[in-house]
Amino acid sequence: MRMKMRPYIPDFKLAFEHFCIHTGGRGVIDAIEKQLELTKQGVAPSRETLYRYGNLSSASIWYVLANIETKIGVKKGERVWQIAFGSGFKCNSAVWRATRHVNDRHKAWLEEGDGHAAIPSSKDTGDARVAASDKKIAA
């Protein structure tokens, strides 16, 4: 008889305080959350980046990091795991350790009333992707 064993999955929540997951789509974030057994809070900055800006390709992990720095903050010594995906089977990751407390206020994540528009308008950018998000937000 074969014994069915569950594969070992390290508890990444113990190794890293923050996760920057490539915003290639909801399915990408869902799969990483499920397979790495992350919390909803752990993937929330990636989901928020996907919702607000869409798939920004390789730049998405920097927008996720800016979200974390602006809305949560990164304390000295905390670790951030950036996970990015490319075409085919390409995957890359980087681990950052904060050498100082970071609570920067990035313009991309300031809310209305902070002196900057929260979400760019298609009228400002002429970008069809932004126009699509304008419709989604208005709904």
N, C-alpha and C positions, 0 to 999 in steps of 0.2 A: 504494500500500500504506500502511496505517495502522500506525504504530509504537505498540506498547503500552508506555506508560511508567507506572512506579509513581509515585503521587502523593508529593509532598514532605511528609514528616512531621518537624517539628523534633525534635531530641533534648531532650525535656523534662527528662530526667535531668540535663542540664547546667545547666538554668535553675533547677531546684528541688531541694532536698535532701529534702523530705518532701511527701507527697500525702495529702490528706484527701478521699476519694471518698465521695459520698453512698451510704449502705447501702440502696438501694432494692431490692436483691436480688442474688443471685449473678450473674445475667445482666448487670446494670448494671456491676458491678465487672469481670467478665470482658471485657465490650466495651471499657471504658475501658482496661484493661490491654493488650488486643490492639491497639486502634486508635491509642493513644498510645505503643505499644511500651515500656511500663513493665516493670520487673522484678517478680518474685514478692515480693521483699523490699519493694519500693516500695508495693505494694498490701496487704501483710500486715496493717497496722493496720486497714484498712477491712474486710478479711475477718474479722478477729478481732472487730471491733465487731458486724458482722452476725451472726456465730455466737453471741456472748454476749448481745446485746441485741435483735437483729432490726432491722427497718426502723423507725427512730425518726423518720421524716420529716425535717423540716429540722434537727432537733436532732442528727441523726446525725453531721454533720461536726464538731460540738464534742466528741462522745464519741471520735471518731477522733483529734482533736487531743489530747485528754486521754490517750489511749492512747500516742501518740507522746511526749508530755511525760513520762509516767510510766515507760515501758519503754525508750525510746531516748534521750530528751533532745533539746533543740534548742539548738544553740550560737549564741552571739551572731553575727549576720550571716547565719545560714542563712535560707532562704526556704521557706515552706510555701504550697502551692497547695491551696485548698479548692474543690472542685467539687461543686455541688449541682444537683439536678433537681427539677422540679415536674411538675404535670399537663400533658399535651399536649407542646408543644415548649419548655417553659420550662427554661432552664439559666442558672445564675449561678455566678460564681467570684470568689474573692478571693485576693490574694497578700499574705502577711504576711512581714515581715522581723523577725527577733528582735533586739531592742535590748539584750538581756542573755541570759545562759545560763539556760535553763529546764529544770529537771529536777524539776518538782513531782510530788508523790505524790498523785494524785487518788484519792479513795475508790472511785470506780467501777472502778478497775483494780488495787487492792491485792489480793494473793492471800491465801488463808486463812493464818492465823498472823501476819498483819500487824495484827491487831486488828479486821479487818472481814471480812465474808463476801465471797468472791470473786464469787459470782453470787447475786442475790437469789432467795429461794425463793418459790414461789407461796403457801406457808403464810403468809409475811410480807406479801405484797402483795395476794393475792387476785386477781391478774391472770391471765387465761386464757393470754395469750401466754407468760408466765413459766412457767406450768404445763406448756405444751407443750415449752418448753426444758428443764424439769426431766426430762421423760420422755426427751428426746433425749440428755441428758447421762448419764442412768442406763443407757441402752442400751449 
